Amino acid sequence: MEIIRTSHLILSELTINDANFIFKLYNDRDFIRHIGDRGIASIQDAESFILQGPINSYKINNYGLCLISLLDKKPIGICGLLKRDKLDSPDIGFAILPNFRKQGYAVEASRAILND
């Protein structure tokens, strides 16, 4: 389900259908180096992550990670609010595939999330 549309991006709730993309993104070497290895070693792991993470967060917190897609619906990353045990307020997080970094997409998506 589309949540937000900006001039360049569509932000939507993650679904099980996004498991292949999540598998690719979460196994990017820069993702692992900067964010951490989330143990997503298979498409089934990605499906479980989506169910237990973002989808569960939507239900409990009414927010969570969103899929970032270009207007042509090509997925390029994730962005959203995260509940962290050590923080009193939600934290914003994002990750973008290497070919789409340094083009302002993370900033555009983050601003859209914060202004929604």
N, C-alpha and C positions, 0 to 999 in steps of 0.2 A: 504494500500500500504506500503510495506516494505521500510524503509528509510535507516536504518543502520543495519548491522550485526556485532557483536563482537564475541569473542571466546565463550561466554556463552549466549548471548542475541540477540534478534531481536527487533528493535525499529521500530514502524510503526505508521502511522497516525491513530488517533482515528476515528471510524465510529459509526453510530447508532447501529451497531451490538455489540458494546462494552458496551451498556447501563447496562446490568446486572452486569458486572464487575465493572463499575464506581459506580453503586449503592452500591455494597458491599464495595469497597475501601473507598468511601466518608462517609460511615456510620460506619467505624471502629472507636472504641472509641479513639484510639491514634491519628488518623487523626483529629477527631473533637477537641481533646484536644490541639494538637500542631499546627494545621493549621486553624481549625475553622469549624463550621457547615455551610455548603454551601446550606442547605435547600433542599437536594436531598432526598425526602421522598418517592419517587416511581420510577419505571422504566421510566415512562413518564417524570418525572423531570430529570432523568439522560439523556434521549434522548434530551431534551431541552437544558440542560447544554452542551452536546457535540456539538450540532448545533450552539449555541450562543457563546460558548467559543472556544474550539480548532478548530473546522472547520472554524469558522469565522476568527480566528487568522491566520490560514493557508492562507486564501484568502487575508486578509488585510496586514499582516506583513511578509508573507512567512516563518513563523515559528510558533510553538505552542507546546502544550503538546503532547507527543507520548506515545503510549502503550508500556510497557516493557513486553516482553514475553521471556520465556526460549526457547531454540532451538527446544523443542518439541511443541512449540506454546502455552504453558500454560501461561496465563497472570498473572503477579506478581506485577505490579505497573505502575506508570506513571513517565515521566521525560520530561523536555523540557524548552524552553525559553518562558518567559512571559513578556508582555509589562505591566509595572506598571506605573500609572500616576505620582507617586512621584519620579521616577527614569529616568535618561537620557538615560540609556542603558538597554537592555533586562536583566531580572533576570532569574536565573536558579532555577527551582523548581522540587521536586520529592516527591513521596510517594510510599511506598512498603507495601504489605500485611505482617502481623505479622510473618507468618511462613517463610518468605524469607528475613527478616531483618538480619543485622549483618553478611552478607555473601559477601559483596563487590559489590552487584548488583547496588546500587545507585551510587557508585563511578564509576563503569564501564560504566553505562549508561550516567552519566554526562560528563565523559571524551569524550565519543563518540560524544555526542551532541556538545560539545565545539570544537572538532577537525574536525567536518564535514564541 
